[in-house]
Amino acid sequence: MLNKSINVNGREINEQASPYIIAEISGNHKGDKERMFHLMREAAKAGFDAVKIQVFNADDMTLDKHDDEFVISSGLWQGRSLYDVYQEAATPESWFDELFAVAREENITLFPSIFSERGLALMEQYHCPIYKIASFEAMDIPLIEKVVATGKPVIISTGIIDDNQIDDLFTHIPNAKELILLHCISNYPAPVESFNLSTMTDIKHRFNCLTGLSDHSVGNTAAVVATALGAVAIEKHITVDQNDGAIDSEFSLPIAEFKRFIQDIRNSHDSLGQVDYSSTSPRKNYRSLYVVTNMKKGDTITYDNVKSIRPGHGLAPKHLDEVIGQPVNQAIQRGTPLDWSHIKS
């Protein structure tokens, strides 16, 4: 049975906690180590819980071929070979020591997406507390079995797999104890109307697991709605500026919007609160029965001289029909809240 709470470097990830917010740098470093450090520091300053990198080289991912099936046919990278795109997006392995050092300095968790057993072995040397599997590797069962065998929590995106394949995935990793499935739309960028976020809640109930969102949209709407629906983790690509020419920048969150993104998610979670039917408004704000014309002792209460108005210091409006036709036992000034003592001797 899957755990319903996961601890990553002291941060609890569960349905009660605010979502675990992950800044995905991917290839947006543009081959510039200082730019990578800058993105990590800005993510930590803004309040992201973690930074994620992708650990691969082009040979881990595909072949250096330019035949039709190895060339991207649509989208941001149309016409480019897979090998070429992965070469550009790869994080140089010579940076890893410094990247983990910066993460420690900034007190932010750094962890990778894993694409090969070679990459997993490399990351285990850095004692990563959690691993991610991208949706395109979500059916690479031998790789996922190796990642699960580390005993670390695993996040898996579901972008290109369906419910039957998720079933198949669980069949092959029965020993997994700490797993989060991220609903994902594998378009870059993904239009908000394509998200069908109800799928995320269906995953949670059908597979009895923690769920979240890998968000490739522009803006905050999908992440805020996912939070309201119970996401325990939100992943968002980040960049310096959306027009900076980085490989994923068109669907990435720019530094200028980091804090607003974090705050919108935190506010969304905070607004959920708990079941509470108590009113925060004082009783004086209710409507109640008031005498609206001057009355003499012995006058009869009518719909003209007693009405339901604000504020709430008189009898509750539900008693109006009970008091109609009753004589008052004293003179009452207009604007007096009606009380049973005005009627009963």
N, C-alpha and C positions, 0 to 999 in steps of 0.2 A: 504494500500500500504506500502511496506517495505521501510524503510529509506535507502538511498544510502550512508549515512555517519554515523558512530557510534563513540561516544566519550567514551573512557575508561580511567578514571583517567587522563584526559587531553590529551590523545593520540588519534588523529583522525584516524579512520580506514575507508578508502575509496579507490576508484580506482586511485586516484591521488597520495596518500601517499605511501611511501615505505611499504612493507608488515609488518604486526604485527607479530613478531616472538615469538613463544611460546615454552618454554623449558618444556617438559613433563617428570617429574621424575618418575611417576608411582611407581612400586615396586622396583626401583633401589636403594632405600635407604638401602636395606638389613637389615632392622630392627635397623639401627644405626642412631640415631638422629643427631649426629655430622656430619656424612657423608651427611645427608640430608641438613644440614646447609651449608656444604662445596659446594655442588652442586648448591644451591641457590646463594651463593655469587659469585661463578665462572661464573654462567649464567649472573648475573647482571654486573659483570666486563667485560664480553665479549660483552655485548650490546643486549642481549635478552630483549624484551619488557615485557615479563611476564613469570612466572613459574606456571605450572599447577600441581596439585596433584589430586589423586583419593580418593574420600570420600565414603568408604563403609567398611562393615565388611563381612565376608564370608556368614553370614546368610542373608544379604541383597541380595546376588547374586544367591544363589543356596541352595540345600539341602546337608547335610553331608551324602551322599550315594556314593557307589562305584559300582553301577550297570553300565552296558555298556554305557547307554546314559549320565551318569554323569562322564565318564572317557574320557580324551582327546585322540583321536585316531591317531593323526599325529602332526608333527611339533616339536617345541622346547620342549613342555611340554607333549609329547606323553607318555601315560601310567599313568599319574597323574590324580587324581580326580579334578574336578573343585573346590571343596571345599578346597582342599589342596593348590592349586595354589592361590586362592583368600586369604586364610589365610596368605600365605607368602607375597603377594603383598600389602596387606592393609596397609595404613598409620595409625599408632596408634593415636587415638583421643586425647590422653593425650599430644601429641606434638603440637596441633593446636595453642594454645596461643603463644608459642614460634616461630612457623613458621610464623605467621602473624607479629610478632614483628621483626623478621629478615627481612622480606620483606619490612617493613617500614624503617628499618635501611639502607637497600640497595637501597631504592627508586625503587623497582621493584614490579609490580602488581602480586599478588598471587591469584589464583582462582581455583576452583575445577571442576572435572567431577562429575556429580550427578547421583547416581544410585538408590536412594530411597527418599521417602518423608521425612523420618527421617533424612537423610543426608542433604537434602535441608533446613529443619528447623534449623539444626545445623549450616550450613554455613550462613544462613541469620543473625545469631547473630554476625557474623564477617563483615557484610555489604559488602559482595563480590560484585564487580562491574559488573561481567559477569559470565555466567555459560556455561559449556560444557556438551553435551550429546554424549556419545560414540555410534558408529554405532549399537552395539548389543542392545542398548536401544532406537534406533531411531523409533521403532514402538510401544514403550510403551507410547501410547497417553495420558493416564491419568497422568503419571509422567511429560511428556513434557508440558501438559496444566498447571500443577502446577508451573513449572519453568517459563513459559511465564507469568503467572499471577503475578510474582514478579515485572514485569516491567523492568527487567534487560535484556541486550542483551544476546542472546543465540547462541552458536556455536553448530552445529550438524554435526557429521561425517556420511558419506553415504556408508561406506564400504560394508555392506551386504544388502543394500536396493536398489531397482531398480527405474526406473523413475516413474512407476505406484505408487509405495509406497511413493515416494516423493510427488506426486500429492495428495495422501491420507493424508499425513502429513500436507500439506498446508490447506487441507479442514478442518482439525480438529483444526487448530490454526489460525483462521482468524484474531485474535486480535494481533498477533505477529507483531511488528513494527521494531525490530532490530534483524536481524537474519543473520547468516553466515553459508553457507553449505560448508563443507570441503569434497572434493573428497578424497577418501581413498581406499587403497587396503589392505584388512584384511588378509595379509600374513605376517609372522614374521620370517625373513625379507622378504620384497617384492622386487622381481627382478625389475630393472628399466624398462625392456621391457614389464612388465605387467601393467604399469600405465595408458596407454591410456589417456594421459593428455588432449586430445581434449574433453574428457567427462566433464572436469571442465569448459571449455568455453561453452559447450552446456548447462550445468546446469545454468550458468549465464544468457544466453539468453532465454532459455526456461522458467525458473522460475523467471526471472527478479529479481535476488537477488545477494548479495555479495557472492563471492566464494573464496575458498582457497584450501590448501592441507594439509592433515594429512599424514606425510611422514614416512613410515616404511622401507624405503630403506636404504642401506649402501652407504654413500657418499653424495655429494651435487647436483648431476646432476638433479634429479627430482625437487628439490626445486628451482634451478636456472631457469629451463625451465618453471615451474609453475609461477614464478615471471614474466617472459617475456610474459606469456599468460594472465596476469592480476590478479593473486592471490592477495587478500588483506590480507590474513593471512597464515602463514606457521607454522605447529606444528611439532616438532621433539623430539623424546625421547632422553634423555641425561643420561650419566653415567660417572663414574670416569675413567674407562678404559674398553675397549671392552672385555678384558679377565679377568674381575674381579669377574665373577661368579654371578653377579646380575641377577635377573630373566629375564630382558629384554635387557641385555647388548649386546647381539649379533647383535641386530639391532638398537643400540643406538649410539649417537654421543659422543665420549669421550672428556673429558675436553681439551685435547691437540688440538682438532680440532674445538673448539667453535668459536674462532675468525675468522678462515678462512671461516667457514660456514656463519657466519653473514656477513662478508665482501663480499663473493660471491653473496649473495642475494642483498645486498645494491648496489653493482656494477651493477648487472643485472638490477635492477630498474632504477638506474641512467642512464644507457646506453639507456634506452627507450626515455628519453627526451620528445620532442614535435615535431610536424610536422614542418620541417624547411628545405627549399630547397636552402637556401643561402649557398655559398661556403666559407669555411674558408681559402681556398688557394688563394693567391694573383694572379692577372691576369698575372703577369710575368711568371707564371709556365705553362701557356697555350702554345700551338703551335701557330706560326704566320708566315707570309711571310717574308723571308730574302733574300737579294741579296747574292749569294754564289760565284760569280766571279766578278772581277773588270769590271765595265761598263763605256763606254764613253758616253758623251751626244749624243743623237740620236740613240743609240743602242736599239734594240727591245728586249722586255722581252720575254724569252722563258722558257720552262720547265727545261732547263739546268742552267740558270743563276738566277732563282728565285725558291725557294723551301719553303715548309712548315716544319719548324723546331722549336725546343725550343730555347729561351724563347718566351714570348708573347708580345714583344714591337712593332711588325709590324702589318700590316693589317691581319684581320682574314683569315684563310685558305679558307673560303667560297668565297673569292674574287679572287682566283687564276685564274679561267677561264676568269674573267673580265679583268685582267691585261695582260694576255698572248697576245702578238702581239702589245702591246702599246709601243711607243718609250719613253725613259726617257728623261727628259728635263735638265739633269745635269749629270756630272760624279759622279759615286757612287762606293764607296769602298766595297770590299768583307766584309761581316759581318754587313752590314748596314740594319736595319729593314726597309722594304719597306713601304712607306707612299704615300698617294694620291698626296702629293706635288711633288713627283718625276715624276709624269706622267702628271698632269694637269698644263697648263700654267697659 
